[in-house]
Amino acid sequence: MAHIVIIGAGTGGLPLAYEMRAEFGRQHRVTVINAHSTFSFVPSNPWVGVGWRKREDISFEIAPRLARKDIHFIHDTVTEIAATENRLSLQSGKTVNYDYLVIATGPKLAFEEVPGLGPDGGHTQSICVTHHAEQAYAAYEEFCRNPGPVIVGAAPFASCFGPAYEHAFIMDKDMRSRRIRDRVPMTYVTSEPYIGHLGLGGVGDSKGLMESELRNRHINWITNARITKVEAGKMFVDELNPQGEIQKQHELPFAYSMILPAFKGVDPVAAVEGLCNPRGFVIVDKHQRSPKYPNIFSIGVCIAIPPVEATPVPTGAPKTGFMIESMGTAVVRNLKAELEGRPEKAEATWNAVCFADMGDTGAAFVALPQIPPRNVNWFRKGKWVHLAKIAFEKYFMRKMKSGVAEPFYERLAMGLIGVNRIKNKPLVDPEEASKV
């Protein structure tokens, strides 16, 4: 019996644990270690930031859900990974030995890379984690009592731009509902080379559609923006030209600001010799395995993916939810093959499927694969996306509470639009399709 340990119980680690148990049965021991006792659906944080959702709407206790699947849960923080000894040290002083390790920690939020950035000791808000989104909502309510300029956007080296766009649009809708929008100049400040780049080199006509949406909502923007420092009520931004030279410097006043930070690898992971790149992201091969430590796998935001293209201000490539789940499926299949002595080598499909809410409408895109050139390059906007994101939130929360990693109807629906979790597999199984 092998002992498989998963660090992290977010949108990557929790589905992975369920899928692992479903595939392995009770033959192997599965343990999940997480710093928090609750699971939170991070894609709903832009709604939390304006009070449209509360923590209890998007969170639940992990332990009882995993216990029903015979998955051991440890509520603790990993402080050290002794990779050559197959051992983890925990903040409580305990140690955990493993045969295989899957790192699904998510990122470290690198607020320190811009002086004055962030909610803890800085002057800007964040929606990257739920408790930050709650702080953002408290600041937003105070702001609404005395409105002024708003800045929303993303710092240099940011890689997840969708939530910043969402938060800007959702705030716009909420302020219109409160009848204060006419008193709030808004500016979108981003390290992207153009609006709608998204860290992906654009998807379909994302540039034109997103620019149009910003114009219609009277939101100004600055691209190729390098935020250099933030003071109370003032942000300093260098605007670069395509050659990376400063073409204009801005001092922007604000009464409220939400800026997504750069991501880095979490400290105990980044500290393992030969495991990570210089920014602490786990280096993996096409099978999600560490080249240096063959019994360590990794999935999600914490893995190293090169940027889609060089940009004047550094940007990273996003890891979307479906892409992360496809990594988990690849890990499960490769581990199962190894434990059974088979040579199968599964590869995740790095496909991007995303629903972004805009308050009263929304934008959806499909990029197959995520990194160009693509077989599918599709971007659409409409009220249906707003409704679809609400439905997906309810669906995913139910899926995580019930412990089902990939229901049949999800697999079929994704297959019908050409999206599959694993390479070289039929997009839709003919027998499954015939049952519908």
Residue pairs with C-beta under 8 A, 6 or more apart in sequence:
1 27
1 28
1 29
2 28
2 29
2 99
2 100
2 339
3 28
3 29
3 31
3 97
3 98
3 99
3 100
4 20
4 28
4 29
4 30
4 31
4 98
4 99
4 100
4 101
4 102
4 335
5 31
5 32
5 33
5 88
5 96
5 98
5 100
5 101
5 102
6 13
6 16
6 17
6 20
6 30
6 31
6 32
6 33
6 101
6 102
6 104
7 13
7 33
7 34
7 78
7 88
7 101
7 102
7 103
7 104
7 105
7 269
8 32
8 33
8 34
8 103
8 104
8 105
8 106
8 300
8 302
9 17
9 32
9 34
9 36
9 39
9 62
9 73
9 104
10 34
10 39
10 40
10 42
10 104
10 106
10 300
11 41
11 42
11 43
11 300
11 321
11 324
11 325
11 396
12 104
12 106
12 299
12 300
12 301
12 324
12 325
12 327
12 328
13 32
13 34
13 102
13 104
13 299
13 300
14 32
14 39
14 62
14 400
15 325
15 328
15 399
15 400
15 405
15 406
16 102
16 104
16 299
16 328
16 331
16 332
16 405
17 30
17 32
17 66
17 69
17 71
18 69
18 71
18 400
18 403
18 404
18 405
19 328
19 329
19 332
19 405
19 406
20 30
20 332
20 335
21 30
21 69
21 70
21 71
21 403
22 405
23 332
23 333
23 336
24 30
24 336
24 339
26 70
27 339
28 339
29 72
30 70
30 71
30 72
31 71
31 72
31 73
31 74
31 96
31 98
32 62
32 66
32 71
32 72
32 73
32 74
33 73
33 74
33 76
33 78
33 88
33 90
33 96
34 62
34 73
34 74
34 75
35 75
35 76
35 77
36 75
37 61
37 62
37 63
37 75
38 59
38 60
38 61
38 62
39 59
39 60
39 62
39 65
39 400
40 55
40 58
40 59
40 129
40 130
41 58
41 59
41 393
41 396
41 397
41 400
42 128
42 129
42 130
43 163
43 321
43 389
43 393
44 53
44 57
44 58
44 393
45 58
45 127
45 128
45 129
45 130
45 132
45 133
45 163
46 127
46 133
46 163
46 166
46 167
46 170
46 357
47 53
47 170
47 357
48 54
48 55
48 58
48 127
48 130
48 133
48 134
48 136
48 137
49 125
49 127
49 133
49 136
49 137
49 140
49 167
49 170
49 171
49 258
50 137
50 140
50 167
50 170
50 171
50 174
51 137
51 140
51 141
51 174
52 170
52 174
55 130
55 134
58 130
58 393
58 397
59 130
60 397
60 400
60 401
62 73
62 75
63 73
63 75
65 400
65 401
65 403
66 72
66 73
66 403
67 73
68 403
69 403
74 90
74 96
76 90
76 91
76 92
76 94
77 90
77 91
78 88
78 89
78 90
78 91
78 105
78 268
79 89
79 90
79 91
79 268
80 88
80 89
80 268
80 271
81 88
81 101
81 268
81 269
81 271
81 272
81 275
82 88
82 89
83 101
83 272
83 273
83 275
83 292
83 293
83 296
84 293
86 97
86 98
86 99
86 101
86 295
87 95
87 96
87 97
87 98
88 95
88 96
88 97
88 98
88 101
89 95
90 96
98 295
99 295
100 295
100 296
100 297
100 335
101 295
101 296
101 297
102 296
102 297
102 298
102 299
102 331
103 269
103 282
103 296
103 297
103 298
103 299
103 302
104 298
104 299
104 300
104 302
104 328
105 265
105 266
105 269
105 300
105 302
106 266
106 300
106 301
106 302
107 263
107 264
107 265
107 266
107 301
107 302
108 263
108 264
108 265
108 266
108 267
108 270
108 280
109 118
109 126
109 128
109 129
109 261
109 263
110 157
110 261
110 262
110 263
110 264
111 117
111 118
111 120
111 122
111 126
111 261
112 118
113 155
113 156
113 157
113 261
113 262
114 155
114 156
114 227
114 228
114 229
114 230
114 259
114 261
115 228
115 229
115 230
116 122
116 123
116 124
116 229
116 230
116 231
117 123
117 124
117 155
117 227
117 230
117 259
117 261
118 124
118 126
118 261
119 125
119 126
119 132
119 135
119 136
119 139
122 230
123 230
123 231
123 232
123 233
123 257
124 151
124 230
124 235
124 257
124 258
124 259
125 132
125 135
125 136
125 139
125 140
125 256
125 257
125 258
125 259
126 132
126 133
126 135
126 136
126 258
126 259
126 260
126 261
127 133
127 136
127 163
127 167
127 258
127 260
128 160
128 163
128 260
128 261
136 258
139 256
140 171
140 256
143 150
143 255
143 256
144 175
144 178
144 180
146 255
147 175
147 180
147 183
147 184
147 255
148 183
148 184
148 253
148 254
148 255
148 256
149 184
149 185
149 186
149 187
149 252
149 253
149 254
149 255
150 171
150 184
150 185
150 186
150 187
150 254
150 255
150 256
150 257
151 186
151 187
151 188
151 189
151 235
151 252
151 254
151 256
151 257
151 258
151 259
152 164
152 167
152 168
152 171
152 186
152 187
152 188
152 189
152 257
152 258
152 259
153 164
153 168
153 187
153 188
153 189
153 190
153 222
153 225
153 227
153 259
153 260
154 160
154 161
154 164
154 189
154 190
154 191
154 192
154 259
154 260
155 191
155 227
155 259
155 260
155 261
155 262
156 191
156 226
156 227
156 262
156 313
156 314
156 315
157 191
157 262
157 263
157 279
157 314
157 315
157 316
158 164
158 190
158 191
158 199
158 260
158 261
158 262
158 263
158 315
158 316
159 199
159 262
159 263
159 301
159 315
159 316
159 317
159 318
159 319
160 199
160 260
160 263
160 301
160 318
160 319
161 190
161 192
161 197
161 198
161 199
161 260
161 315
161 318
162 198
162 318
162 354
162 356
163 260
164 188
164 190
164 258
164 259
164 260
165 188
165 210
165 356
165 358
165 363
166 356
166 357
166 358
167 258
168 186
168 188
168 214
168 219
169 213
169 217
169 357
169 358
169 359
170 357
170 358
170 359
171 186
172 181
172 186
172 217
172 219
172 359
173 358
173 359
173 360
174 359
175 181
175 184
185 220
186 217
186 218
186 219
186 220
187 219
187 220
187 221
187 222
187 252
188 195
188 214
188 219
188 220
188 221
188 222
189 221
189 222
189 225
189 227
189 235
189 237
189 252
189 259
190 221
190 222
190 223
190 225
191 224
191 225
191 226
191 311
191 313
191 314
191 315
192 198
192 199
192 223
192 224
192 311
192 315
193 223
193 224
193 242
193 311
193 312
193 313
193 315
194 202
194 207
194 223
195 207
195 210
195 211
195 214
195 221
195 223
196 202
196 203
196 206
196 207
196 208
196 209
196 210
196 211
197 206
197 207
197 223
197 311
197 315
198 206
198 318
198 365
199 307
199 308
199 315
199 316
199 317
199 318
200 308
200 317
200 318
200 352
200 367
200 370
200 371
200 372
201 308
201 309
201 372
203 352
203 365
203 366
203 367
203 377
203 378
203 379
204 365
204 377
204 378
204 379
204 380
205 379
206 363
206 365
206 379
209 363
209 379
209 381
210 363
211 221
213 358
213 363
213 381
214 220
214 221
222 237
222 239
222 250
223 239
224 239
224 240
224 241
224 242
224 311
224 312
224 313
225 237
225 238
225 239
225 240
225 313
226 237
226 238
226 239
226 240
226 313
227 235
227 236
227 237
227 259
228 236
228 237
228 238
229 235
229 236
230 236
230 257
230 259
233 253
233 254
233 255
234 251
234 252
234 253
234 254
235 250
235 251
235 252
235 254
235 257
236 249
236 250
236 251
236 252
237 249
237 250
237 251
237 252
238 246
238 248
238 249
238 250
239 246
239 247
239 248
239 249
239 250
240 246
240 247
240 312
240 313
241 247
241 312
242 312
243 312
244 312
262 316
263 301
263 316
264 270
264 279
264 280
264 281
265 276
265 279
265 280
265 281
265 282
265 302
266 280
266 302
267 280
269 275
269 276
269 280
269 282
269 302
270 276
270 279
270 280
272 293
274 292
274 293
275 282
275 283
275 290
275 292
275 293
275 296
276 282
276 283
276 304
277 283
277 304
279 304
281 302
281 303
281 304
281 305
282 290
282 296
282 298
282 302
282 303
282 304
283 290
283 291
283 292
283 303
283 304
284 290
284 291
284 297
284 298
284 303
284 304
285 291
286 345
286 347
287 330
287 334
287 345
287 346
287 347
288 297
288 298
288 299
288 303
288 327
288 330
288 331
288 334
288 348
289 296
289 297
289 334
290 296
290 297
290 298
297 331
297 334
297 335
299 324
299 327
299 328
299 331
300 319
300 324
300 327
301 319
301 324
303 319
303 327
305 316
305 317
305 319
306 317
307 314
307 315
307 316
307 317
308 317
308 371
308 372
317 370
317 371
318 352
318 370
320 352
320 353
320 354
320 370
321 353
321 354
322 351
322 352
322 353
322 414
322 419
322 421
323 348
323 349
323 350
323 351
323 352
323 370
325 405
325 406
325 421
326 348
326 349
326 350
326 351
326 420
326 421
326 422
327 348
328 405
329 346
329 348
329 406
329 421
329 422
330 346
330 347
330 348
330 421
330 422
333 344
333 346
333 422
334 344
334 345
334 346
337 343
337 344
337 345
337 346
346 422
346 423
347 422
347 423
347 424
348 421
348 422
348 423
349 368
349 369
349 419
349 420
349 421
349 422
349 423
350 369
350 370
350 371
351 366
351 367
351 368
351 369
351 370
351 419
351 420
352 365
352 366
352 367
352 368
352 369
352 370
353 365
353 366
353 414
353 419
354 364
354 365
355 362
355 363
355 364
355 385
355 388
355 389
355 392
356 362
356 363
356 364
356 365
356 385
356 389
357 385
357 386
357 389
357 390
358 381
358 385
358 386
359 386
360 383
360 386
361 381
361 382
361 383
361 385
361 386
362 381
362 382
362 383
362 384
362 385
362 386
362 387
362 388
362 389
363 379
363 380
363 381
363 385
364 379
364 380
364 381
364 385
364 388
365 378
365 379
365 380
366 376
366 378
366 417
366 418
366 419
367 374
367 376
367 377
367 378
368 374
368 375
368 376
368 377
368 418
368 419
369 375
375 418
376 418
399 405
399 407
399 410
406 421
408 432
411 421
411 432
412 428
412 432
412 433
412 436
414 420
414 421
415 426
415 427
415 428
415 429
415 433
416 427
416 428
416 433
418 427
419 427
420 426
420 427
